[in-house]
Amino acid sequence: MTGSFDLAKQAWLVVRSQGIIVGKYHLAGKAFWSIGRSKECDVIINDPFISRHQATIELRPRGSDLIYLIRDTGSRNGTLVNGSPIAEERVLHHGDIIMMGDTDLTFRYSGRTPSLNSDLLKGA
């Protein structure tokens, strides 16, 4: 991987339950995050309508950019982005609303690329 990526950008998930912000997760330092009720997940959501392992977000190089992709992991109730169910992986964009159970996660992103050490992506 070349040094052409801008690694100074930031990405976040803002978690809301019933309209109240209950968490904020900085997506940095690695290339894969798991979301669900399990304590093993990177983003833990205490919602009985969410699976233990609901979805994943993955960081991947695409051309000269880095992109975030979300994928439902076969959850019972599914995962929606901006109101549409996701059947396969989907690219996330700033402001996208990820809906699962009674919880919404807003994807916030300060630019086209995230904050990450490029060495973490060499195997991706």
N, CA, C and O of each residue as an XYZ file, in Angstrom:
496
protein
N       0.849     -1.170      0.000
C       0.000      0.000      0.000
C       0.892      1.229      0.000
O       1.906      1.274      0.697
N       0.514      2.207     -0.772
C       1.301      3.418     -0.855
C       0.887      4.406      0.211
O      -0.092      4.189      0.924
N       1.617      5.469      0.318
C       1.309      6.503      1.284
C       0.327      7.528      0.752
O       0.267      8.632      1.291
N      -0.458      7.214     -0.296
C      -1.354      8.184     -0.911
C      -2.643      8.405     -0.131
O      -3.430      9.274     -0.507
N      -2.889      7.663      0.927
C      -4.113      7.807      1.702
C      -3.962      8.922      2.723
O      -2.906      9.071      3.339
N      -5.018      9.703      2.901
C      -5.054     10.742      3.927
C      -5.543     10.084      5.207
O      -6.730      9.789      5.340
N      -4.643      9.855      6.139
C      -4.972      9.112      7.354
C      -5.364     10.022      8.518
O      -5.445      9.559      9.655
N      -5.609     11.308      8.254
C      -5.939     12.235      9.327
C      -7.446     12.396      9.534
O      -7.849     13.137     10.430
N      -8.270     11.750      8.764
C      -9.722     11.903      8.871
C     -10.270     11.039      9.996
O      -9.598     10.123     10.470
N     -11.489     11.332     10.417
C     -12.089     10.649     11.556
C     -13.450     10.069     11.177
O     -14.190     10.669     10.397
N     -13.779      8.902     11.730
C     -15.094      8.300     11.544
C     -15.647      7.883     12.906
O     -14.902      7.422     13.771
N     -16.960      8.049     13.091
C     -17.626      7.776     14.352
C     -18.967      7.114     14.106
O     -19.551      7.259     13.032
N     -19.451      6.391     15.095
C     -20.833      5.946     15.153
C     -21.453      6.608     16.377
O     -20.943      6.465     17.488
N     -22.539      7.324     16.179
C     -23.288      7.920     17.279
C     -24.514      7.042     17.484
O     -25.331      6.899     16.575
N     -24.653      6.449     18.675
C     -25.703      5.469     18.954
C     -26.831      6.155     19.728
O     -26.604      6.799     20.753
N     -28.059      5.998     19.205
C     -29.251      6.565     19.845
C     -30.260      5.462     20.120
O     -30.504      4.593     19.283
N     -30.832      5.518     21.298
C     -31.926      4.620     21.670
C     -33.092      5.500     22.101
O     -32.961      6.302     23.026
N     -34.225      5.350     21.436
C     -35.410      6.160     21.699
C     -35.084      7.653     21.638
O     -35.587      8.441     22.439
N     -34.242      8.025     20.684
C     -33.896      9.422     20.462
C     -32.834      9.995     21.375
O     -32.445     11.151     21.206
N     -32.353      9.226     22.337
C     -31.344      9.704     23.282
C     -29.986      9.108     22.923
O     -29.875      7.901     22.708
N     -28.958      9.943     22.859
C     -27.607      9.443     22.578
C     -27.144      8.611     23.762
O     -27.091      9.090     24.894
N     -26.805      7.342     23.478
C     -26.362      6.432     24.538
C     -24.910      5.989     24.355
O     -24.369      5.284     25.206
N     -24.278      6.396     23.256
C     -22.887      6.028     23.041
C     -22.316      6.668     21.802
O     -23.043      7.097     20.906
N     -21.005      6.724     21.768
C     -20.277      7.248     20.613
C     -19.020      6.406     20.464
O     -18.239      6.280     21.407
N     -18.826      5.836     19.298
C     -17.692      4.942     19.056
C     -16.814      5.516     17.960
O     -17.292      5.791     16.860
N     -15.549      5.697     18.247
C     -14.561      6.172     17.280
C     -14.068      4.964     16.480
O     -13.522      4.022     17.055
N     -14.256      4.987     15.181
C     -13.805      3.883     14.334
C     -12.376      4.174     13.889
O     -12.146      4.802     12.856
N     -11.442      3.715     14.672
C     -10.026      3.956     14.386
C      -9.203      2.823     14.972
O      -9.650      2.101     15.863
N      -7.994      2.685     14.454
C      -7.044      1.748     15.037
C      -7.098      0.340     14.499
O      -6.242     -0.477     14.836
N      -8.080      0.030     13.671
C      -8.159     -1.292     13.059
C      -9.028     -1.216     11.816
O      -9.468     -0.131     11.437
N      -9.280     -2.335     11.184
C     -10.012     -2.336      9.912
C     -11.317     -3.118      9.971
O     -11.943     -3.334      8.934
N     -11.751     -3.553     11.172
C     -12.962     -4.363     11.285
C     -13.584     -4.147     12.661
O     -12.888     -4.202     13.675
N     -14.892     -3.901     12.696
C     -15.610     -3.707     13.951
C     -16.880     -4.555     13.930
O     -17.587     -4.589     12.923
N     -17.166     -5.231     15.024
C     -18.396     -6.010     15.148
C     -19.399     -5.217     15.987
O     -19.023     -4.488     16.905
N     -20.689     -5.377     15.651
C     -21.766     -4.660     16.338
C     -22.786     -5.675     16.827
O     -23.193     -6.558     16.071
N     -23.201     -5.562     18.076
C     -24.236     -6.453     18.599
C     -24.357     -6.352     20.111
O     -23.750     -5.486     20.740
N     -25.160     -7.260     20.690
C     -25.365     -7.279     22.150
C     -24.224     -7.948     22.901
O     -24.022     -7.673     24.083
N     -23.476     -8.819     22.238
C     -22.423     -9.583     22.906
C     -21.321     -8.682     23.450
O     -20.945     -7.690     22.825
N     -20.817     -9.037     24.607
C     -19.691     -8.305     25.196
C     -18.420     -8.485     24.371
O     -17.440     -7.769     24.578
N     -18.430     -9.437     23.439
C     -17.287     -9.647     22.552
C     -17.256     -8.645     21.398
O     -16.237     -8.525     20.718
N     -18.352     -7.929     21.167
C     -18.430     -6.983     20.050
C     -17.639     -5.711     20.353
O     -17.417     -5.356     21.511
N     -17.225     -5.044     19.297
C     -16.528     -3.764     19.438
C     -17.508     -2.645     19.781
O     -17.193     -1.751     20.566
N     -18.701     -2.704     19.183
C     -19.769     -1.750     19.454
C     -20.876     -2.551     20.128
O     -21.598     -3.299     19.469
N     -21.008     -2.391     21.442
C     -21.976     -3.169     22.224
C     -23.245     -2.339     22.391
O     -23.207     -1.206     22.872
N     -24.376     -2.930     21.982
C     -25.661     -2.240     22.061
C     -26.612     -3.073     22.908
O     -26.899     -4.225     22.581
N     -27.093     -2.496     23.984
C     -28.020     -3.183     24.889
C     -29.453     -2.964     24.405
O     -30.165     -2.093     24.904
N     -29.857     -3.763     23.433
C     -31.190     -3.685     22.837
C     -31.652     -5.125     22.628
O     -30.998     -5.866     21.895
N     -32.756     -5.545     23.246
C     -33.193     -6.941     23.132
C     -33.599     -7.349     21.719
O     -33.733     -8.540     21.439
N     -33.797     -6.377     20.821
C     -34.187     -6.683     19.445
C     -32.996     -6.759     18.494
O     -33.169     -6.878     17.281
N     -31.789     -6.691     19.049
C     -30.557     -6.806     18.270
C     -29.917     -8.150     18.585
O     -29.918     -8.596     19.732
N     -29.370     -8.789     17.560
C     -28.694    -10.070     17.740
C     -27.386     -9.879     18.506
O     -26.846     -8.776     18.582
N     -26.895    -10.971     19.067
C     -25.605    -10.914     19.767
C     -24.502    -10.441     18.827
O     -23.609     -9.700     19.237
N     -24.563    -10.865     17.578
C     -23.623    -10.425     16.538
C     -24.468     -9.968     15.354
O     -24.761    -10.757     14.456
N     -24.855     -8.712     15.353
C     -25.822     -8.151     14.399
C     -25.201     -7.811     13.046
O     -25.722     -8.199     12.000
N     -24.084     -7.082     13.075
C     -23.506     -6.561     11.838
C     -22.013     -6.318     12.026
O     -21.490     -6.368     13.139
N     -21.347     -6.057     10.914
C     -19.926     -5.682     10.952
C     -19.712     -4.462     10.071
O     -20.430     -4.236      9.097
N     -18.712     -3.693     10.438
C     -18.235     -2.600      9.591
C     -16.785     -2.905      9.280
O     -15.998     -3.239     10.166
N     -16.446     -2.786      8.010
C     -15.085     -3.094      7.573
C     -14.531     -1.917      6.794
O     -15.249     -1.268      6.034
N     -13.263     -1.651      6.986
C     -12.547     -0.608      6.268
C     -11.745     -1.267      5.161
O     -11.001     -2.217      5.402
N     -11.902     -0.755      3.943
C     -11.217     -1.364      2.805
C     -10.683     -0.296      1.861
O     -11.317      0.745      1.685
N      -9.527     -0.539      1.252
C      -9.047      0.390      0.230
C      -9.867      0.216     -1.044
O     -10.221     -0.902     -1.419
N     -10.164      1.323     -1.700
C     -10.825      1.297     -3.009
C     -10.183      2.400     -3.821
O     -10.398      3.585     -3.566
N      -9.392      2.000     -4.803
C      -8.637      2.993     -5.564
C      -7.694      3.728     -4.638
O      -6.944      3.110     -3.882
N      -7.731      5.059     -4.698
C      -6.868      5.856     -3.823
C      -7.597      6.281     -2.545
O      -7.075      7.085     -1.773
N      -8.791      5.746     -2.323
C      -9.568      6.078     -1.132
C      -9.655      4.876     -0.201
O      -9.292      3.757     -0.563
N     -10.143      5.137      1.002
C     -10.503      4.091      1.944
C     -12.003      4.215      2.167
O     -12.516      5.324      2.318
N     -12.715      3.086      2.191
C     -14.163      3.130      2.371
C     -14.578      2.255      3.546
O     -13.886      1.300      3.899
N     -15.711      2.590      4.143
C     -16.315      1.780      5.189
C     -17.474      1.012      4.573
O     -18.297      1.584      3.858
N     -17.537     -0.288      4.853
C     -18.620     -1.145      4.377
C     -19.338     -1.744      5.570
O     -18.700     -2.145      6.544
N     -20.672     -1.810      5.502
C     -21.445     -2.466      6.550
C     -22.059     -3.730      5.971
O     -22.425     -3.782      4.797
N     -22.164     -4.750      6.822
C     -22.724     -6.045      6.409
C     -23.528     -6.602      7.576
O     -23.046     -6.627      8.708
N     -24.757     -7.051      7.304
C     -25.542     -7.757      8.318
C     -24.980     -9.166      8.413
O     -24.620     -9.756      7.395
N     -24.899     -9.709      9.608
C     -24.286    -11.030      9.793
C     -25.331    -12.131      9.959
O     -25.123    -13.095     10.695
N     -26.468    -11.972      9.257
C     -27.514    -12.987      9.333
C     -28.397    -12.826     10.551
O     -28.930    -13.808     11.069
N     -28.557    -11.596     11.014
C     -29.361    -11.341     12.205
C     -30.835    -11.664     11.948
O     -31.296    -11.654     10.806
N     -31.552    -11.946     13.015
C     -32.970    -12.319     12.906
C     -33.820    -11.182     12.346
O     -34.652    -11.414     11.468
N     -33.629     -9.964     12.834
C     -34.480     -8.839     12.437
C     -33.879     -7.953     11.349
O     -34.532     -7.023     10.876
N     -32.655     -8.233     10.955
C     -32.029     -7.482      9.865
C     -31.465     -6.139     10.285
O     -31.683     -5.661     11.398
N     -30.732     -5.549      9.355
C     -30.108     -4.242      9.528
C     -30.522     -3.375      8.350
O     -30.509     -3.834      7.208
N     -30.886     -2.130      8.615
C     -31.292     -1.205      7.566
C     -30.332     -0.027      7.535
O     -29.793      0.372      8.567
N     -30.121      0.525      6.349
C     -29.365      1.763      6.203
C     -30.288      2.739      5.491
O     -30.747      2.489      4.376
N     -30.548      3.852      6.155
C     -31.465      4.872      5.638
C     -32.826      4.283      5.269
O     -33.448      4.700      4.292
N     -33.279      3.314      6.057
C     -34.595      2.721      5.877
C     -34.660      1.540      4.930
O     -35.710      0.907      4.814
N     -33.569      1.226      4.249
C     -33.544      0.104      3.304
C     -32.773     -1.074      3.884
O     -31.647     -0.905      4.352
N     -33.371     -2.277      3.859
C     -32.654     -3.453      4.365
C     -31.388     -3.718      3.538
O     -31.380     -3.521      2.323
N     -30.336     -4.159      4.203
C     -29.123     -4.513      3.465
C     -29.046     -6.029      3.363
O     -29.113     -6.739      4.367
N     -28.905     -6.506      2.144
C     -28.785     -7.936      1.894
C     -27.319     -8.319      1.698
O     -26.913     -9.438      2.012
N     -26.548     -7.396      1.187
C     -25.115     -7.607      0.968
C     -24.382     -6.438      1.606
O     -25.011     -5.584      2.232
N     -23.070     -6.386      1.459
C     -22.337     -5.264      2.025
C     -22.727     -3.980      1.302
O     -23.101     -3.981      0.129
N     -22.626     -2.900      2.043
C     -23.019     -1.598      1.500
C     -22.027     -0.549      1.978
O     -21.613     -0.564      3.137
N     -21.645      0.358      1.090
C     -20.730      1.445      1.443
C     -21.476      2.442      2.326
O     -22.614      2.813      2.038
N     -20.820      2.869      3.402
C     -21.386      3.885      4.282
C     -20.881      5.264      3.890
O     -19.724      5.433      3.504
N     -21.775      6.256      3.996
C     -21.447      7.644      3.702
C     -21.803      8.500      4.911
O     -22.660      8.132      5.715
N     -21.142      9.634      5.028
C     -21.401     10.554      6.138
C     -22.900     10.819      6.253
O     -23.562     11.145      5.268
N     -23.425     10.674      7.473
C     -24.826     10.954      7.730
C     -25.758      9.767      7.575
O     -26.937      9.872      7.913
N     -25.261      8.628      7.069
C     -26.117      7.447      6.945
C     -26.635      7.036      8.314
O     -25.916      7.113      9.310
N     -27.896      6.596      8.354
C     -28.515      6.113      9.581
C     -28.629      4.592      9.482
O     -29.301      4.064      8.595
N     -27.968      3.903     10.398
C     -28.013      2.438     10.475
C     -29.061      2.096     11.523
O     -28.961      2.531     12.671
N     -30.067      1.316     11.131
C     -31.153      0.982     12.048
C     -31.133     -0.507     12.347
O     -31.070     -1.339     11.441
N     -31.188     -0.828     13.632
C     -31.259     -2.215     14.077
C     -32.010     -2.238     15.394
O     -31.698     -1.476     16.309
N     -33.000     -3.112     15.489
C     -33.819     -3.152     16.694
C     -34.452     -1.808     16.953
O     -34.985     -1.180     16.038
N     -34.399     -1.361     18.194
C     -34.908     -0.040     18.568
C     -33.787      0.989     18.635
O     -33.927      2.015     19.301
N     -32.682      0.726     17.957
C     -31.490      1.569     18.045
C     -31.112      2.092     16.668
O     -31.191      1.371     15.673
N     -30.699      3.354     16.623
C     -30.175      3.967     15.398
C     -28.723      4.348     15.632
O     -28.363      4.833     16.705
N     -27.901      4.127     14.632
C     -26.499      4.528     14.676
C     -26.265      5.478     13.508
O     -26.539      5.130     12.359
N     -25.766      6.662     13.792
C     -25.466      7.620     12.736
C     -23.979      7.527     12.425
O     -23.138      7.627     13.318
N     -23.667      7.335     11.147
C     -22.283      7.250     10.700
C     -21.792      8.668     10.423
O     -22.323      9.355      9.551
N     -20.791      9.097     11.158
C     -20.187     10.425     10.993
C     -18.773     10.254     10.486
O     -18.052      9.341     10.888
N     -18.386     11.168      9.578
C     -17.166     10.933      8.835
C     -16.646     12.264      8.352
O     -17.339     12.965      7.615
N     -15.449     12.629      8.747
C     -14.948     13.981      8.485
C     -14.331     14.163      7.103
O     -13.907     15.271      6.773
N     -14.267     13.141      6.308
C     -13.694     13.276      4.980
C     -13.796     11.978      4.221
O     -14.559     11.091      4.603
N     -13.045     11.857      3.160
C     -13.122     10.665      2.330
C     -12.324      9.494      2.886
O     -12.481      8.361      2.431
N     -11.473      9.762      3.862
C     -10.648      8.685      4.411
C     -10.629      8.767      5.930
O     -10.806      9.852      6.485
N     -10.418      7.654      6.612
C     -10.479      7.616      8.069
C      -9.119      7.748      8.744
O      -8.076      7.811      8.093
N      -9.169      7.785     10.045
C      -7.963      7.788     10.854
C      -7.536      6.344     11.103
O      -8.213      5.615     11.828
N      -6.436      5.930     10.517
C      -5.988      4.552     10.670
C      -4.537      4.450     10.245
O      -4.110      5.113      9.299
N      -3.797      3.636     10.930
C      -2.421      3.352     10.543
C      -2.450      2.462      9.302
O      -3.055      1.390      9.343
N      -1.824      2.866      8.212
C      -1.895      2.136      6.947
C      -1.339      0.715      7.067
O      -1.686     -0.137      6.250
N      -0.488      0.432      8.056
C       0.037     -0.928      8.239
C      -1.075     -1.924      8.550
O      -0.952     -3.105      8.225
N      -2.161     -1.462      9.178
C      -3.266     -2.356      9.520
C      -4.004     -2.858      8.290
O      -4.675     -3.887      8.361
N      -3.900     -2.163      7.170
C      -4.627     -2.543      5.961
C      -3.828     -3.420      5.014
O      -4.372     -3.888      4.014
N      -2.585     -3.652      5.291
C      -1.748     -4.414      4.362
C      -2.301     -5.801      4.084
O      -2.159     -6.305      2.970
N      -2.930     -6.429      5.072
C      -3.500     -7.758      4.875
C      -4.938     -7.737      4.419
O      -5.502     -8.793      4.133
N      -5.564     -6.551      4.340
C      -6.998     -6.444      4.004
C      -7.250     -6.678      2.535
O      -8.396     -6.625      2.089
